[in-house]
Amino acid sequence: MQVVLDDYVWAAGVATELVNTTAEVWRGDEHLPDLAALTAFVNEHPSPAAHALGDQHDTGDTLVGLAARARQTDLEDVHALRVVVRDLIDHPERDRLVAGASALTASAAGATLLAEPAAQERTHWAITVRPSATITDALAVICGVGVLGVVHTLGEQRFRPCGAPTCRGAFIDTTRPGRRRYCMPGLCGNRVNVANHRARRAAARTGEP
């Protein structure tokens, strides 16, 4: 399988979503409790390179295959990978990010250029994951590509804790303006808005004669 370096935004998104599946983030509710949940996670994050490069280079399909062959020990390894990636996000010093992300790509067999089937002159840099890789190896390479791509293109200031006061999540901000505040904007952002609304209503009632 290959991980296309152009897809660092997608890869950083996978890293963000992966670290935020822990029970710590979900108030005791583990979101990768079993192999079925791991397969579902992979299915929810297909590679955007699939359409451009064809099924043979579809990272999402390849990950699904690796997840289908996974065993309980692989799930435990993915849980350990979450800790490693979260530690990088929590301590975003540039040299540390580069060293840590480089270690995550250790299972790569090398780099190559992939040509698009419909336009052979259009190529993409990609990292090839060794044939014997596990689902943890593949996810580690993806997370490593995401971290390295963001550090190189956007800077280490894009690695942040969630801005919601009651959330313990973290994220990698790949938005163009770089002003993302929450690990899960639709959930954490909404909770903050609701809490602020209730606080304003309570203050208004208190000020009433």
C-alpha positions in Angstrom: 0.0 0.0 0.0 1.0 3.6 -0.5 0.4 6.8 1.4 0.4 9.8 -0.8 2.3 12.7 0.6 0.0 15.2 -1.0 -2.7 13.9 1.3 -1.1 15.2 4.5 -4.3 17.1 5.4 -6.3 13.8 5.3 -3.5 12.0 7.2 -3.5 14.7 9.9 -7.3 14.3 10.1 -6.9 10.6 10.6 -4.3 11.3 13.4 -6.7 13.7 15.0 -9.7 11.3 14.9 -7.6 8.4 16.1 -6.3 10.2 19.3 -9.8 11.4 20.1 -11.2 7.8 20.3 -9.9 7.3 23.8 -12.0 6.9 26.9 -10.2 9.9 28.3 -11.7 12.1 25.7 -15.2 10.5 25.8 -15.6 10.6 29.6 -15.0 6.9 30.1 -16.4 5.6 26.8 -13.8 3.9 24.7 -14.5 4.4 21.0 -12.2 1.7 19.8 -13.3 -1.1 22.1 -13.0 -4.0 19.7 -11.9 -5.1 16.2 -15.3 -4.2 14.7 -14.9 -0.6 15.9 -11.4 -0.5 14.4 -12.8 -1.7 11.0 -15.5 0.9 11.3 -13.0 3.6 12.0 -10.9 2.7 8.9 -14.1 2.6 6.8 -14.9 6.2 7.9 -11.5 7.5 6.7 -10.9 6.5 3.0 -8.0 8.0 1.3 -8.8 10.9 -1.1 -6.2 9.5 -3.5 -8.5 6.6 -4.3 -10.3 8.6 -7.1 -7.2 9.9 -8.7 -5.0 6.9 -8.5 -7.4 4.0 -8.9 -8.3 1.1 -6.6 -4.8 -0.4 -6.6 -3.6 2.7 -4.7 -6.6 3.1 -2.6 -5.2 3.5 0.9 -8.7 3.2 2.4 -9.4 -0.2 0.8 -6.0 -1.4 1.8 -6.6 -0.4 5.4 -9.9 -2.2 5.4 -8.1 -5.3 4.4 -5.5 -4.9 7.1 -8.2 -4.2 9.7 -10.1 -7.3 8.5 -7.0 -9.4 9.2 -6.3 -7.8 12.6 -6.1 -9.6 15.9 -6.6 -8.5 19.4 -2.9 -7.8 19.8 -3.2 -5.4 16.8 -6.0 -3.5 18.5 -3.8 -3.2 21.6 -1.0 -1.9 19.4 -3.4 0.7 17.9 -4.3 1.8 21.4 -0.6 2.3 22.1 -0.2 4.2 18.9 -2.8 6.7 20.0 -0.8 7.5 23.1 2.3 8.1 21.0 0.5 10.4 18.5 -1.3 12.2 21.3 2.0 12.9 23.1 3.3 14.5 19.9 0.3 16.8 19.6 0.5 17.7 23.3 4.2 18.6 23.0 4.6 20.4 19.6 8.2 21.4 19.6 9.4 21.3 16.0 12.4 19.0 16.4 10.3 16.6 18.6 7.5 16.5 16.1 9.9 15.7 13.3 11.7 13.0 15.2 8.5 11.4 16.5 6.7 11.5 13.1 9.8 10.1 11.4 9.8 7.2 13.8 6.2 6.5 12.9 7.1 6.1 9.3 9.7 3.5 10.1 7.7 0.7 8.6 7.8 2.3 5.1 9.7 0.5 2.5 10.6 3.6 0.5 9.3 6.5 -1.5 8.0 6.4 -5.1 6.1 8.4 -7.7 2.6 7.2 -8.5 1.1 8.1 -11.9 -2.6 8.8 -12.3 -4.3 6.3 -14.7 -6.0 9.0 -16.7 -3.0 11.3 -16.9 0.3 9.4 -16.7 2.3 12.7 -16.8 0.6 13.7 -13.5 2.4 12.0 -10.6 2.3 12.1 -6.8 5.0 11.4 -4.2 4.0 8.5 -2.0 5.5 6.3 0.7 5.2 2.6 0.2 4.4 0.5 3.3 6.1 -2.8 3.5 4.0 -5.8 2.3 4.0 -7.4 5.8 2.7 -4.3 7.5 0.0 -4.5 10.1 -2.9 -2.2 10.5 -0.9 -0.4 13.2 2.1 0.0 10.9 -0.2 1.5 8.2 -1.9 3.9 10.7 1.5 4.9 12.1 2.7 5.8 8.6 -0.4 7.8 7.9 -0.1 9.7 11.2 3.6 10.3 10.5 2.9 11.7 7.1 0.1 13.9 8.6 2.4 15.3 11.3 5.4 15.9 9.0 3.2 17.5 6.3 1.7 19.9 8.7 5.0 20.8 10.3 6.5 21.5 6.9 3.6 23.3 5.4 1.7 25.0 8.2 4.0 25.0 11.3 4.1 23.5 14.7 1.6 26.0 16.1 -1.1 24.0 14.4 -1.0 21.2 17.1 -3.4 22.2 19.9 -5.5 21.0 22.8 -9.3 21.4 22.4 -10.6 24.8 23.4 -13.7 23.5 25.1 -13.2 23.8 28.9 -14.7 20.4 29.6 -13.0 18.5 26.8 -9.7 16.6 27.0 -9.3 16.1 23.2 -6.6 17.5 20.9 -6.3 18.2 17.2 -4.1 19.2 14.3 -5.5 22.3 12.6 -5.2 22.0 8.8 -7.7 24.8 8.0 -6.6 27.6 5.8 -7.0 30.4 8.3 -5.6 28.3 11.1 -8.2 29.4 13.7 -9.8 26.1 14.6 -10.5 25.9 18.3 -12.1 22.5 18.9 -11.1 18.8 18.4 -14.7 18.1 17.2 -16.2 21.4 16.1 -19.7 20.0 15.7 -19.7 18.6 19.2 -17.4 20.6 21.4 -18.2 23.9 19.6 -21.9 23.3 20.1 -21.4 22.4 23.8 -19.6 25.7 24.3 -22.2 27.7 22.5 -25.0 26.0 24.5 -23.1 26.7 27.8 -22.5 30.3 26.8 -26.2 30.7 25.9 -27.4 29.3 29.2 -24.9 31.6 31.1 -26.3 34.6 29.3 -29.8 33.6 30.1 -29.0 33.1 33.7 -27.2 36.4 33.9 -30.2 38.1 32.3 -32.6 36.5 34.8 -30.4 37.6 37.7 -30.4 41.2 36.4 -34.2 41.3 36.1 -36.1 43.4 38.7 
